[in-house]
Amino acid sequence: MSFELPSLPYTHAALEPYIDARTMEIHHGKHHQAYTTNLNNALKDHPLIQSQSIEDILRGFDNLPAEIKGAVRNNGGGFANHNLFWTVLSPTGGGTPSGALASAINDTFGSFDDFKSKFSTAAATQFGSGWSWFVVDGSGALDVYSTPNQDSPYMQGHVPILGLDVWEHAYYLNYQNRRPDYVSAFWNVVNWAQVAENFAAATN
């Protein structure tokens, strides 16, 4: 089975003014599509690998054949990272988390504001292209960090529950070189209900 580009769960313009429609069209329809196509091309001669979920492929990255590692790292990572990204954004997002997720954030980071600051700093200071992540690590603890390019937390045995794409293609049409403004705008569209579901699934 080939991997397929997932549909957006909202219209291209739904996240405006925080993320503009044209950026969404290009980001989803061009960039994410390219990762999907290139991932399928890389795995076309490896049907047993292609039959796995993308998460399991990335978890087993170290055991992949050497000739496809680069393509899977870049395109498999890009495919998986964006699959998560679209779902943790919502036109009715923003605000703060509640319930078990809010308690876990407070226990780990001290407060939601401290968590938000750490995540935003990771996003703003990632050199070049990459992502900022909120993850459940291999021991079940919460952590925040950034990764370069399309590297996935799954490659470290972690489960990403929230991610922010800080490649220039994610924001440059609207924000140009003002990445911190894009990071600040992101908090207005975070789908905390979905992040809470991701947290529950990763810790149960």
GIWO-V71860 format. One record per run of one state. SS is the DSSP state (H for helix, E for strand, C for the rest). FROM is the first residue (numbers start at 1). TO is the last residue. If there is no record, write none. Layout:
BEGIN
((SS	FROM	TO) (SS	FROM	TO))
END
This chain:
BEGIN
((C	1	20) (H	21	43) (C	44	46) (H	47	50) (C	51	53) (H	54	59) (C	60	60) (H	61	63) (C	64	65) (H	66	87) (C	88	88) (E	89	89) (C	90	98) (H	99	109) (C	110	111) (H	112	125) (C	126	129) (E	130	136) (C	137	141) (E	142	148) (C	149	152) (H	153	156) (C	157	158) (E	159	165) (C	166	167) (H	168	170) (C	171	171) (H	172	175) (C	176	178) (H	179	186) (C	187	189) (E	190	190) (C	191	191) (H	192	203) (C	204	204))
END
